[in-house]
Amino acid sequence: MKRPSVHEYFLELARAVSLRATCLRARFGAVIVKDGVVLSSGYNGAARKVKDCLDFGICLKDEVGAPHGGGYDFCNAVHAEANAVVNAARSGAKILGGTMYLYGEDLKGNIVEAMPCTFCRRLLINAGIEKIVYKKSDGSIGEYEISEWIRDESLAHQQKIQQYKKK
C-alpha cells in the first residue's frame, strides 16, 4: 500500500469536505493546515441558516445564464475559502502562516481547478494564509504562493490607476 504524500492527504480531506457543498453547479472544499494540524475547513454553500439551492431545487445563476466565475449577485453561497476562514475565527483557531488546501469538482465528478476569486484572494491575504495547494484538472497538484498574489494585486491596482487617472 502506498502512503499518500502530505499534500495528497490534505487534498483528500478537502475533497471530503466538498461533499457537504450545497451548490447545484460545483462542489468546493477548503482545509486550513498549520504545522501538520487541521485548523479549519469550509465548503461552498449558503450562509448559516439561510436556505440554499438544494432547498429550493434551483440554481438562480443557471436560470439567468450567469457565467461560471461571475453572476455573484444571483448566488447566496459563501465560497469554501471564506467559510474556512470564518470557521477558524468562530473556533478561535490561529491560521496566520497556515496553508489552505482546495479541492473542486463539477457535479459530474470532474476536477475543477480551485482558483480563488478576487474577493477570496484578498481575504486569504488578510487572514495571513501563506500558501494555497490545490488539485489541478489533470489530477496533479499545484501551489500558489500568497506573496505572489500580494505583488500581483499591487501591480494590477497600479495599472488601473494609470489607466483611469485623469490627465
Phi, psi and omega in degrees: 000134179270129177280131179292151174292169178302314180297316179299319180299308183288330175292326176293323174296317178297322177298316179298319178298321182299336181295343178275355183302148181249018181271140178272359180257317184200159178242131177231143177227144180228139177228129177258128185232141173218131180053038177077008182244132176286123180259330185196163174213164178197156176226165180281129180180170181300156176302156182310133176069004177266136178298142184247180182298326176296320178297317182278339181073023182205145174255114182296326177299320176294319182298322182267358179075028180291139180287157172296139182083008180208184178069030184296339178294342181261008185233134179258015182278150169257134183293154181304318181299314181294318179298323178296319179293316179298316180297325176296316180296318181297328183264355180082013180289140180262103186263359179305124180086006182278174176244136176254132175256128183238136176225139177218147174210151175280178186285354174268358179091006177281136180293134176247125178298127186271078176270111181302143177291172181302315180299313181294324176301314180295321177299316181292324175300309182293331179285346178086016174294136183263332185210148173245130173244131185219161177268125177281161182298337178273004178093349178282174183251133177242165179222145171242134172265125182299328178301328177291322177297320179300313178299312182297319178299317180295314180295317180297318180292320177299319179294320178296319178300313180298321182293320187257354182298132178288133182261000000 
